[in-house]
């Protein structure tokens, strides 16, 4: 099985985000395409494969990220992994129940 990819919407047009799933593994990849920090970039996935609450770990070891709680449709609403996303930042977040 190759897994599934879900395009995640952002409140900022400067932020690109996808959720990649394969079996029980869930990775959220967040990119700031701007040369400035972005703080108003709430992430939303209307529906998806998630269920319940997840601990979030920055795979690249750049700092702490906020946990995520799935909505009733398996997605999430208004998720901010970090308060401010630095210019050209790349976050790879592992989500574990």
C-alpha positions as CSV (number, residue, x, y, z in Angstrom):
1,X,0.0,0.0,0.0
2,X,1.4,3.4,-1.0
3,X,-0.8,5.5,1.4
4,X,-3.0,8.5,0.8
5,X,-2.4,12.2,0.6
6,X,-4.9,14.9,1.6
7,X,-4.6,18.6,0.7
8,X,-5.1,20.7,3.8
9,X,-6.4,24.2,3.5
10,X,-4.8,27.2,5.2
11,X,-6.1,30.6,6.2
12,X,-2.9,32.0,4.6
13,X,-2.2,31.7,0.9
14,X,1.5,31.6,1.8
15,X,1.2,28.2,3.6
16,X,1.0,24.9,1.8
17,X,0.1,21.8,3.8
18,X,-0.6,18.1,3.1
19,X,-1.5,15.2,5.4
20,X,0.2,11.9,4.3
21,X,-1.2,8.7,5.7
22,X,-0.1,5.0,5.4
23,X,-1.6,2.5,7.7
24,X,-1.4,3.9,11.3
25,X,1.3,6.4,10.3
26,X,0.2,10.0,9.8
27,X,2.5,12.9,8.8
28,X,1.5,16.5,8.4
29,X,3.8,18.6,6.2
30,X,3.5,22.4,6.5
31,X,5.5,24.8,4.3
32,X,5.7,28.6,4.6
33,X,6.4,29.7,1.0
34,X,6.8,33.4,2.2
35,X,10.0,35.3,3.1
36,X,8.1,36.5,6.2
37,X,6.8,34.8,9.3
38,X,3.2,33.8,9.1
39,X,1.0,33.7,12.3
40,X,-2.5,33.7,10.8
41,X,-2.4,30.3,9.0
42,X,-5.0,28.1,10.7
43,X,-5.1,24.7,9.0
44,X,-8.3,22.8,8.1
45,X,-9.1,19.4,6.7
46,X,-12.9,19.1,6.2
47,X,-12.8,15.3,6.3
48,X,-10.1,12.6,6.4
49,X,-8.8,9.4,8.1
50,X,-8.2,10.7,11.6
51,X,-10.0,9.9,14.8
52,X,-9.6,11.2,18.3
53,X,-6.7,13.1,19.8
54,X,-3.1,13.0,18.6
55,X,0.3,13.9,20.1
56,X,2.3,15.9,17.6
57,X,6.1,15.6,17.2
58,X,8.3,17.7,15.0
59,X,10.2,15.0,13.0
60,X,13.0,17.5,12.1
61,X,13.5,18.3,15.8
62,X,13.0,22.1,15.4
63,X,10.8,22.5,18.5
64,X,7.5,21.7,20.2
65,X,4.2,21.5,18.3
66,X,0.7,21.5,19.5
67,X,-1.3,18.3,19.6
68,X,-4.3,17.8,17.3
69,X,-7.9,16.7,17.8
70,X,-9.8,15.3,14.9
71,X,-13.3,16.5,14.1
72,X,-16.3,14.3,13.6
73,X,-15.5,13.8,9.9
74,X,-11.9,12.6,10.5
75,X,-10.3,16.0,9.6
76,X,-9.5,18.9,11.8
77,X,-10.4,22.6,12.2
78,X,-8.3,25.7,12.9
79,X,-5.1,23.8,13.8
80,X,-2.0,25.9,14.6
81,X,0.9,23.6,15.2
82,X,3.2,26.5,16.2
83,X,2.2,30.1,17.0
84,X,4.3,31.6,14.3
85,X,5.7,29.8,11.2
86,X,9.1,31.3,10.3
87,X,9.9,32.5,6.8
88,X,10.5,29.5,4.5
89,X,9.9,27.1,7.3
90,X,9.3,23.4,6.8
91,X,7.5,21.4,9.5
92,X,7.1,17.6,9.3
93,X,4.8,16.6,12.1
94,X,4.2,13.0,13.1
95,X,0.7,12.5,14.6
96,X,0.4,9.6,17.1
97,X,-2.8,8.7,19.0
